[in-house]
Amino acid sequence: MRLPRQILTPHTVRRASSVPAGMVSFVPACSTADAHTLELLQDFVSRARRLFVITGAGLSTESGIPDYRSEGVGLYARTDRRPMQYSEFVRSAKARQRYWARNFVGWPQFSSHKPNSAHRALKQWEERGKLHWLVTQNVDSLHSKAGHKRLTELHGCAHRVMCLGCRAVSGREELQARFLALNPEWRVQTSGVAPDGDVFIEDEQVLHFRVPSCEACGGILKPEVTFFGDTVSKTTVQLVHDRLAESDAVLVAGSSLQVYSGYRFLLAAGDRKMSVAILNIGPTRADHLAELKVSGRCGEVLSAIHSL
C-alpha cells in the first residue's frame, strides 16, 4: 500500500564531497539531505522485507564515471555529442571503427573505476537479506565488482563483448590485447571522457585504426550492452518482472528513469500498488509514483541508512 507522497527539499548545509580526492567530479551540485529526510528514508527501508532496487548512472558518477543527463556535468550539458545508435553501429563500418577507437583509448580508465560507498551499502543490504533484487541500468560492472549476486544488468555490461554473427561472448580485456596487437603505433590526442568507456577523439584521428573481427566466425564484434535504439531481451525483461513480483517495495537510486526500459518497472510497481521511494539529484519520470522523493548524493544517503 502506498502512503501519501512526500517531496523533500534538503537544507543547504553541505558535507565534503563523496567523490574521491583528485577525481574529476561528474556529480551535479546538490545539498546534503537533512536528518528528517534520512529518517523518512530509513523508515521506508526498515518497513520493506523484500526490497527491489533499481540503479542508474547517478550511482556511478561518484566513482568518476560521467552520465548523460545530469545538469551542468552530464554529456548532454557539456557537449553536443550523442551516444552511438544501434542501427548506425550495425550498418556502418566507419561508425564501428570510430566507436572502437574511442573505446580502446578510454578502456584503461573506464575499466579501472571502483565501487563507491553507494555500491558497498547496497551490497551490505544484500548480505543482510534486505535487498531481494538489484537491477542496474549501468554497464560499468561496479555492482559486480562490489560483490552483488542478486543482480540483473538490464543494459548489459561493457566488460563483455559479443559477436553479432555467432553470438560468442568474450572478455573486453581480451579484445584490448587484440587492439594493441593490430595498432602498435597508433597514438591520438583526446579531449575529454564520455559515459560508457568512451572518450572524445576527432574523426580524422581514427582513419587508420584497425578493428578485429570475431576469431571464431569473422563476424562483427559489439560490446554486450544495449545501445540507444536497441531493445532489452524479452527474457531479461520477464526475469526482472518476476523478481519485482516477489518484492514488497521499490527503491530507485541515481536514475531519472527517462529511458523506458527501466521506467516500465516503476509502472508495474504502480499497478501493484507497491511502495516506491526515489533517491536522485533532480526530477525523475516516476516522481508521481513515489511516496517519498529524496534529493541527495547516493553514496552519502545510502551509507547513512541501516538495513535492519
TIDRENDREN-638657 format. One record per residue (C-alpha): residue number from 1; residue in one letter; x, y, z. Coordinates in Angstrom, 1 decimal, decimal comma, m for minus. Layout:
torza k=NUM | r=A | u=X | v=Y | w=Z
...
//
This chain:
torza k=1 | r=M | u=0,0 | v=0,0 | w=0,0
torza k=2 | r=R | u=1,4 | v=3,4 | w=m1,0
torza k=3 | r=L | u=1,4 | v=6,2 | w=1,5
torza k=4 | r=P | u=0,8 | v=9,9 | w=0,6
torza k=5 | r=R | u=3,6 | v=11,2 | w=m1,5
torza k=6 | r=Q | u=6,2 | v=13,5 | w=0,2
torza k=7 | r=I | u=8,6 | v=15,7 | w=m1,7
torza k=8 | r=L | u=11,6 | v=16,6 | w=0,4
torza k=9 | r=T | u=13,9 | v=19,6 | w=m0,3
torza k=10 | r=P | u=17,2 | v=19,3 | w=1,6
torza k=11 | r=H | u=18,7 | v=22,1 | w=3,6
torza k=12 | r=T | u=21,6 | v=23,9 | w=2,1
torza k=13 | r=V | u=24,2 | v=22,6 | w=4,6
torza k=14 | r=R | u=26,9 | v=20,7 | w=2,7
torza k=15 | r=R | u=29,3 | v=17,9 | w=3,6
torza k=16 | r=A | u=32,5 | v=17,0 | w=2,0
torza k=17 | r=S | u=32,0 | v=15,5 | w=m1,5
torza k=18 | r=S | u=31,7 | v=11,8 | w=m1,7
torza k=19 | r=V | u=33,8 | v=11,8 | w=m4,9
torza k=20 | r=P | u=37,4 | v=10,6 | w=m4,1
torza k=21 | r=A | u=40,0 | v=13,3 | w=m3,8
torza k=22 | r=G | u=41,8 | v=14,1 | w=m7,1
torza k=23 | r=M | u=39,0 | v=12,7 | w=m9,3
torza k=24 | r=V | u=37,0 | v=14,9 | w=m11,7
torza k=25 | r=S | u=33,5 | v=15,3 | w=m10,3
torza k=26 | r=F | u=30,6 | v=14,4 | w=m12,5
torza k=27 | r=V | u=28,2 | v=14,7 | w=m9,7
torza k=28 | r=P | u=25,8 | v=17,7 | w=m10,1
torza k=29 | r=A | u=25,6 | v=20,3 | w=m7,4
torza k=30 | r=C | u=23,3 | v=19,1 | w=m4,6
torza k=31 | r=S | u=22,6 | v=19,9 | w=m1,0
torza k=32 | r=T | u=23,1 | v=17,4 | w=1,7
torza k=33 | r=A | u=19,9 | v=15,5 | w=2,9
torza k=34 | r=D | u=18,8 | v=16,7 | w=6,3
torza k=35 | r=A | u=18,1 | v=14,4 | w=9,3
torza k=36 | r=H | u=14,4 | v=14,4 | w=8,8
torza k=37 | r=T | u=14,8 | v=13,3 | w=5,2
torza k=38 | r=L | u=17,1 | v=10,4 | w=6,3
torza k=39 | r=E | u=14,6 | v=9,4 | w=9,0
torza k=40 | r=L | u=11,8 | v=9,0 | w=6,4
torza k=41 | r=L | u=14,0 | v=7,0 | w=4,1
torza k=42 | r=Q | u=15,2 | v=4,9 | w=7,0
torza k=43 | r=D | u=11,6 | v=4,1 | w=7,9
torza k=44 | r=F | u=10,8 | v=3,2 | w=4,3
torza k=45 | r=V | u=13,8 | v=0,8 | w=4,1
torza k=46 | r=S | u=13,0 | v=m0,7 | w=7,5
torza k=47 | r=R | u=9,4 | v=m1,4 | w=6,6
torza k=48 | r=A | u=10,5 | v=m3,3 | w=3,4
torza k=49 | r=R | u=11,1 | v=m7,0 | w=3,8
torza k=50 | r=R | u=12,0 | v=m7,8 | w=0,2
torza k=51 | r=L | u=13,3 | v=m4,6 | w=m1,4
torza k=52 | r=F | u=13,7 | v=m4,2 | w=m5,1
torza k=53 | r=V | u=16,3 | v=m1,6 | w=m6,1
torza k=54 | r=I | u=16,9 | v=m0,1 | w=m9,5
torza k=55 | r=T | u=20,0 | v=2,0 | w=m10,0
torza k=56 | r=G | u=21,2 | v=4,3 | w=m12,7
torza k=57 | r=A | u=24,1 | v=6,5 | w=m13,8
torza k=58 | r=G | u=23,8 | v=8,8 | w=m10,8
torza k=59 | r=L | u=25,1 | v=6,0 | w=m8,6
torza k=60 | r=S | u=28,3 | v=5,7 | w=m10,7
torza k=61 | r=T | u=29,1 | v=9,4 | w=m11,1
torza k=62 | r=E | u=30,5 | v=9,3 | w=m7,6
torza k=63 | r=S | u=33,1 | v=6,7 | w=m8,9
torza k=64 | r=G | u=34,2 | v=9,3 | w=m11,6
torza k=65 | r=I | u=32,0 | v=8,0 | w=m14,5
torza k=66 | r=P | u=30,1 | v=10,7 | w=m16,2
torza k=67 | r=D | u=26,4 | v=10,3 | w=m17,1
torza k=68 | r=Y | u=24,3 | v=11,7 | w=m20,0
torza k=69 | r=R | u=21,7 | v=13,9 | w=m18,4
torza k=70 | r=S | u=22,9 | v=15,5 | w=m15,2
torza k=71 | r=E | u=22,5 | v=19,3 | w=m15,2
torza k=72 | r=G | u=25,8 | v=21,1 | w=m15,8
torza k=73 | r=V | u=28,1 | v=18,0 | w=m15,8
torza k=74 | r=G | u=26,4 | v=15,3 | w=m18,0
torza k=75 | r=L | u=27,4 | v=14,6 | w=m21,5
torza k=76 | r=Y | u=24,4 | v=16,5 | w=m23,0
torza k=77 | r=A | u=25,2 | v=19,5 | w=m20,9
torza k=78 | r=R | u=29,0 | v=19,5 | w=m21,7
torza k=79 | r=T | u=28,9 | v=18,7 | w=m25,4
torza k=80 | r=D | u=26,7 | v=18,4 | w=m28,5
torza k=81 | r=R | u=27,7 | v=14,8 | w=m28,9
torza k=82 | r=R | u=25,2 | v=12,0 | w=m28,7
torza k=83 | r=P | u=25,7 | v=8,3 | w=m27,9
torza k=84 | r=M | u=26,1 | v=5,6 | w=m30,6
torza k=85 | r=Q | u=22,9 | v=4,3 | w=m32,1
torza k=86 | r=Y | u=22,4 | v=0,6 | w=m32,6
torza k=87 | r=S | u=21,4 | v=0,9 | w=m36,2
torza k=88 | r=E | u=24,4 | v=3,1 | w=m37,0
torza k=89 | r=F | u=26,8 | v=0,6 | w=m35,4
torza k=90 | r=V | u=25,4 | v=m2,3 | w=m37,3
torza k=91 | r=R | u=25,2 | v=m0,8 | w=m40,8
torza k=92 | r=S | u=28,4 | v=1,3 | w=m40,8
torza k=93 | r=A | u=32,0 | v=0,0 | w=m40,7
torza k=94 | r=K | u=33,2 | v=3,6 | w=m40,3
torza k=95 | r=A | u=30,9 | v=4,1 | w=m37,3
torza k=96 | r=R | u=32,2 | v=0,9 | w=m35,7
torza k=97 | r=Q | u=35,8 | v=2,0 | w=m36,4
torza k=98 | r=R | u=35,1 | v=5,3 | w=m34,7
torza k=99 | r=Y | u=33,4 | v=3,7 | w=m31,8
torza k=100 | r=W | u=36,0 | v=1,1 | w=m31,1
torza k=101 | r=A | u=38,9 | v=3,6 | w=m31,5
torza k=102 | r=R | u=37,4 | v=5,8 | w=m28,8
torza k=103 | r=N | u=36,5 | v=2,9 | w=m26,6
torza k=104 | r=F | u=40,1 | v=1,5 | w=m27,0
torza k=105 | r=V | u=41,6 | v=4,7 | w=m25,7
torza k=106 | r=G | u=39,1 | v=5,1 | w=m22,9
torza k=107 | r=W | u=39,1 | v=1,5 | w=m21,7
torza k=108 | r=P | u=42,1 | v=1,6 | w=m19,3
torza k=109 | r=Q | u=40,5 | v=4,4 | w=m17,3
torza k=110 | r=F | u=36,9 | v=3,1 | w=m17,6
torza k=111 | r=S | u=37,8 | v=m0,4 | w=m16,5
torza k=112 | r=S | u=39,8 | v=0,8 | w=m13,5
torza k=113 | r=H | u=36,9 | v=2,6 | w=m11,8
torza k=114 | r=K | u=35,9 | v=1,1 | w=m8,4
torza k=115 | r=P | u=32,7 | v=0,8 | w=m6,5
torza k=116 | r=N | u=31,9 | v=3,7 | w=m4,2
torza k=117 | r=S | u=30,1 | v=3,9 | w=m0,9
torza k=118 | r=A | u=26,6 | v=3,6 | w=m2,5
torza k=119 | r=H | u=27,6 | v=0,2 | w=m4,2
torza k=120 | r=R | u=29,1 | v=m1,0 | w=m0,9
torza k=121 | r=A | u=26,0 | v=0,0 | w=1,1
torza k=122 | r=L | u=23,7 | v=m1,9 | w=m1,3
torza k=123 | r=K | u=25,9 | v=m4,9 | w=m1,1
torza k=124 | r=Q | u=25,6 | v=m4,9 | w=2,7
torza k=125 | r=W | u=21,8 | v=m4,8 | w=2,3
torza k=126 | r=E | u=22,0 | v=m7,9 | w=0,1
torza k=127 | r=E | u=24,2 | v=m9,7 | w=2,6
torza k=128 | r=R | u=21,7 | v=m8,9 | w=5,4
torza k=129 | r=G | u=18,7 | v=m10,1 | w=3,5
torza k=130 | r=K | u=17,1 | v=m6,7 | w=3,0
torza k=131 | r=L | u=17,7 | v=m6,4 | w=m0,7
torza k=132 | r=H | u=15,8 | v=m9,0 | w=m2,7
torza k=133 | r=W | u=16,9 | v=m8,0 | w=m6,2
torza k=134 | r=L | u=19,0 | v=m5,3 | w=m7,7
torza k=135 | r=V | u=18,5 | v=m4,1 | w=m11,3
torza k=136 | r=T | u=21,1 | v=m1,7 | w=m12,7
torza k=137 | r=Q | u=20,8 | v=0,3 | w=m15,9
torza k=138 | r=N | u=24,6 | v=0,8 | w=m15,7
torza k=139 | r=V | u=27,1 | v=m1,1 | w=m17,9
torza k=140 | r=D | u=30,2 | v=m0,4 | w=m15,8
torza k=141 | r=S | u=30,3 | v=m3,6 | w=m13,8
torza k=142 | r=L | u=30,6 | v=m1,7 | w=m10,5
torza k=143 | r=H | u=27,9 | v=m3,7 | w=m8,7
torza k=144 | r=S | u=29,6 | v=m6,9 | w=m9,8
torza k=145 | r=K | u=32,9 | v=m5,5 | w=m8,5
torza k=146 | r=A | u=31,2 | v=m4,8 | w=m5,2
torza k=147 | r=G | u=30,2 | v=m8,4 | w=m5,0
torza k=148 | r=H | u=26,5 | v=m8,4 | w=m5,8
torza k=149 | r=K | u=24,9 | v=m11,7 | w=m6,6
torza k=150 | r=R | u=21,2 | v=m11,0 | w=m6,8
torza k=151 | r=L | u=21,7 | v=m8,7 | w=m9,8
torza k=152 | r=T | u=20,4 | v=m8,1 | w=m13,3
torza k=153 | r=E | u=22,5 | v=m5,8 | w=m15,6
torza k=154 | r=L | u=19,5 | v=m4,6 | w=m17,6
torza k=155 | r=H | u=21,5 | v=m3,0 | w=m20,3
torza k=156 | r=G | u=24,4 | v=m5,5 | w=m20,3
torza k=157 | r=C | u=28,0 | v=m5,0 | w=m19,3
torza k=158 | r=A | u=30,8 | v=m3,2 | w=m21,2
torza k=159 | r=H | u=33,3 | v=m5,7 | w=m19,7
torza k=160 | r=R | u=31,9 | v=m8,3 | w=m22,2
torza k=161 | r=V | u=32,0 | v=m8,4 | w=m26,0
torza k=162 | r=M | u=29,6 | v=m10,3 | w=m28,2
torza k=163 | r=C | u=29,8 | v=m11,4 | w=m31,8
torza k=164 | r=L | u=26,8 | v=m10,4 | w=m33,8
torza k=165 | r=G | u=27,3 | v=m13,4 | w=m36,1
torza k=166 | r=C | u=27,8 | v=m16,5 | w=m33,9
torza k=167 | r=R | u=26,8 | v=m14,8 | w=m30,6
torza k=168 | r=A | u=30,0 | v=m15,9 | w=m28,9
torza k=169 | r=V | u=30,8 | v=m13,8 | w=m25,7
torza k=170 | r=S | u=34,3 | v=m12,9 | w=m24,7
torza k=171 | r=G | u=36,0 | v=m10,6 | w=m22,2
torza k=172 | r=R | u=36,6 | v=m6,9 | w=m23,1
torza k=173 | r=E | u=40,1 | v=m7,1 | w=m21,7
torza k=174 | r=E | u=41,0 | v=m9,8 | w=m24,2
torza k=175 | r=L | u=39,8 | v=m7,6 | w=m27,0
torza k=176 | r=Q | u=42,1 | v=m4,8 | w=m25,7
torza k=177 | r=A | u=45,1 | v=m7,0 | w=m26,3
torza k=178 | r=R | u=44,0 | v=m7,7 | w=m29,8
torza k=179 | r=F | u=43,6 | v=m3,9 | w=m30,4
torza k=180 | r=L | u=47,1 | v=m3,3 | w=m29,2
torza k=181 | r=A | u=48,5 | v=m6,0 | w=m31,4
torza k=182 | r=L | u=46,8 | v=m4,6 | w=m34,5
torza k=183 | r=N | u=47,6 | v=m0,9 | w=m33,7
torza k=184 | r=P | u=51,0 | v=m0,9 | w=m32,1
torza k=185 | r=E | u=52,0 | v=2,6 | w=m33,3
torza k=186 | r=W | u=48,6 | v=4,3 | w=m33,2
torza k=187 | r=R | u=48,5 | v=7,3 | w=m30,9
torza k=188 | r=V | u=45,9 | v=10,1 | w=m30,5
torza k=189 | r=Q | u=45,1 | v=13,2 | w=m28,5
torza k=190 | r=T | u=41,9 | v=13,1 | w=m26,5
torza k=191 | r=S | u=39,8 | v=16,0 | w=m25,3
torza k=192 | r=G | u=37,6 | v=14,5 | w=m22,5
torza k=193 | r=V | u=35,7 | v=11,5 | w=m21,3
torza k=194 | r=A | u=32,2 | v=10,4 | w=m22,0
torza k=195 | r=P | u=29,9 | v=7,8 | w=m20,4
torza k=196 | r=D | u=30,3 | v=4,0 | w=m21,0
torza k=197 | r=G | u=34,0 | v=4,0 | w=m21,6
torza k=198 | r=D | u=34,1 | v=6,5 | w=m24,5
torza k=199 | r=V | u=36,5 | v=9,4 | w=m25,0
torza k=200 | r=F | u=36,4 | v=12,4 | w=m27,4
torza k=201 | r=I | u=38,6 | v=11,9 | w=m30,5
torza k=202 | r=E | u=38,4 | v=13,8 | w=m33,7
torza k=203 | r=D | u=37,2 | v=11,7 | w=m36,6
torza k=204 | r=E | u=40,3 | v=12,2 | w=m38,8
torza k=205 | r=Q | u=42,4 | v=10,6 | w=m36,0
torza k=206 | r=V | u=40,6 | v=7,2 | w=m36,3
torza k=207 | r=L | u=41,1 | v=6,7 | w=m40,1
torza k=208 | r=H | u=43,9 | v=4,2 | w=m39,6
torza k=209 | r=F | u=42,6 | v=2,4 | w=m36,6
torza k=210 | r=R | u=42,2 | v=m1,3 | w=m37,2
torza k=211 | r=V | u=39,3 | v=m3,3 | w=m35,7
torza k=212 | r=P | u=39,4 | v=m7,0 | w=m35,3
torza k=213 | r=S | u=36,7 | v=m9,5 | w=m36,2
torza k=214 | r=C | u=35,3 | v=m12,4 | w=m34,2
torza k=215 | r=E | u=38,1 | v=m15,1 | w=m34,0
torza k=216 | r=A | u=35,5 | v=m17,9 | w=m34,4
torza k=217 | r=C | u=33,4 | v=m16,8 | w=m37,4
torza k=218 | r=G | u=34,8 | v=m13,4 | w=m38,6
torza k=219 | r=G | u=31,7 | v=m11,6 | w=m37,5
torza k=220 | r=I | u=31,2 | v=m8,1 | w=m36,2
torza k=221 | r=L | u=32,2 | v=m7,5 | w=m32,5
torza k=222 | r=K | u=30,0 | v=m5,3 | w=m30,3
torza k=223 | r=P | u=30,0 | v=m4,6 | w=m26,6
torza k=224 | r=E | u=27,4 | v=m6,7 | w=m24,8
torza k=225 | r=V | u=25,4 | v=m3,6 | w=m24,0
torza k=226 | r=T | u=22,1 | v=m2,2 | w=m25,2
torza k=227 | r=F | u=22,8 | v=0,7 | w=m27,4
torza k=228 | r=F | u=20,4 | v=3,5 | w=m27,9
torza k=229 | r=G | u=17,7 | v=2,4 | w=m30,3
torza k=230 | r=D | u=18,1 | v=m1,3 | w=m29,4
torza k=231 | r=T | u=15,8 | v=m3,3 | w=m27,1
torza k=232 | r=V | u=16,4 | v=m5,3 | w=m23,9
torza k=233 | r=S | u=15,7 | v=m9,0 | w=m24,5
torza k=234 | r=K | u=12,3 | v=m10,4 | w=m23,5
torza k=235 | r=T | u=13,9 | v=m13,0 | w=m21,3
torza k=236 | r=T | u=15,7 | v=m10,3 | w=m19,3
torza k=237 | r=V | u=12,6 | v=m8,2 | w=m19,0
torza k=238 | r=Q | u=10,5 | v=m11,1 | w=m17,8
torza k=239 | r=L | u=13,1 | v=m12,1 | w=m15,2
torza k=240 | r=V | u=13,0 | v=m8,6 | w=m13,8
torza k=241 | r=H | u=9,2 | v=m8,6 | w=m13,7
torza k=242 | r=D | u=9,3 | v=m11,9 | w=m11,8
torza k=243 | r=R | u=11,7 | v=m10,5 | w=m9,2
torza k=244 | r=L | u=9,6 | v=m7,4 | w=m8,9
torza k=245 | r=A | u=6,5 | v=m9,6 | w=m8,3
torza k=246 | r=E | u=8,4 | v=m11,2 | w=m5,4
torza k=247 | r=S | u=9,2 | v=m7,9 | w=m3,8
torza k=248 | r=D | u=7,2 | v=m5,6 | w=m1,5
torza k=249 | r=A | u=8,8 | v=m2,2 | w=m2,1
torza k=250 | r=V | u=10,9 | v=m0,4 | w=m4,7
torza k=251 | r=L | u=13,8 | v=2,0 | w=m4,3
torza k=252 | r=V | u=15,2 | v=3,9 | w=m7,2
torza k=253 | r=A | u=18,8 | v=5,2 | w=m6,7
torza k=254 | r=G | u=20,5 | v=7,6 | w=m9,1
torza k=255 | r=S | u=18,2 | v=7,4 | w=m12,1
torza k=256 | r=S | u=16,0 | v=9,9 | w=m13,8
torza k=257 | r=L | u=14,2 | v=6,9 | w=m15,5
torza k=258 | r=Q | u=14,0 | v=8,7 | w=m18,8
torza k=259 | r=V | u=14,6 | v=5,5 | w=m20,6
torza k=260 | r=Y | u=11,5 | v=3,3 | w=m20,9
torza k=261 | r=S | u=13,5 | v=0,0 | w=m20,3
torza k=262 | r=G | u=13,9 | v=1,0 | w=m16,7
torza k=263 | r=Y | u=10,7 | v=3,1 | w=m16,3
torza k=264 | r=R | u=8,5 | v=0,2 | w=m17,2
torza k=265 | r=F | u=9,2 | v=m1,5 | w=m13,9
torza k=266 | r=L | u=8,1 | v=1,6 | w=m12,0
torza k=267 | r=L | u=4,8 | v=1,5 | w=m14,0
torza k=268 | r=A | u=4,4 | v=m2,2 | w=m13,0
torza k=269 | r=A | u=5,1 | v=m1,3 | w=m9,3
torza k=270 | r=G | u=2,5 | v=1,4 | w=m9,5
torza k=271 | r=D | u=0,0 | v=m1,1 | w=m10,9
torza k=272 | r=R | u=0,8 | v=m3,4 | w=m8,0
torza k=273 | r=K | u=0,3 | v=m0,5 | w=m5,5
torza k=274 | r=M | u=3,8 | v=m1,1 | w=m4,2
torza k=275 | r=S | u=5,6 | v=1,4 | w=m2,0
torza k=276 | r=V | u=8,1 | v=3,4 | w=m4,0
torza k=277 | r=A | u=10,9 | v=5,7 | w=m2,9
torza k=278 | r=I | u=13,3 | v=7,7 | w=m5,2
torza k=279 | r=L | u=16,7 | v=8,9 | w=m4,4
torza k=280 | r=N | u=18,1 | v=11,1 | w=m7,2
torza k=281 | r=I | u=19,5 | v=14,6 | w=m7,8
torza k=282 | r=G | u=16,9 | v=16,3 | w=m9,9
torza k=283 | r=P | u=13,4 | v=15,2 | w=m11,2
torza k=284 | r=T | u=12,6 | v=11,8 | w=m12,5
torza k=285 | r=R | u=10,0 | v=10,4 | w=m14,8
torza k=286 | r=A | u=8,4 | v=8,4 | w=m11,9
torza k=287 | r=D | u=8,1 | v=11,1 | w=m9,3
torza k=288 | r=H | u=4,3 | v=10,9 | w=m9,5
torza k=289 | r=L | u=4,5 | v=7,2 | w=m8,4
torza k=290 | r=A | u=6,7 | v=7,8 | w=m5,3
torza k=291 | r=E | u=5,5 | v=8,2 | w=m1,8
torza k=292 | r=L | u=9,0 | v=9,5 | w=m0,9
torza k=293 | r=K | u=11,4 | v=11,6 | w=m3,0
torza k=294 | r=V | u=14,8 | v=12,3 | w=m1,7
torza k=295 | r=S | u=17,4 | v=14,6 | w=m3,4
torza k=296 | r=G | u=20,9 | v=13,8 | w=m2,5
torza k=297 | r=R | u=24,1 | v=12,0 | w=m3,4
torza k=298 | r=C | u=23,6 | v=8,3 | w=m3,4
torza k=299 | r=G | u=26,8 | v=7,5 | w=m1,5
torza k=300 | r=E | u=26,1 | v=9,9 | w=1,3
torza k=301 | r=V | u=22,5 | v=8,9 | w=1,7
torza k=302 | r=L | u=22,6 | v=5,1 | w=1,3
torza k=303 | r=S | u=25,6 | v=4,7 | w=3,6
torza k=304 | r=A | u=23,6 | v=6,5 | w=6,3
torza k=305 | r=I | u=20,7 | v=4,1 | w=6,0
torza k=306 | r=H | u=20,7 | v=0,9 | w=8,1
torza k=307 | r=S | u=19,2 | v=m2,3 | w=6,6
torza k=308 | r=L | u=17,7 | v=m3,7 | w=9,8
//
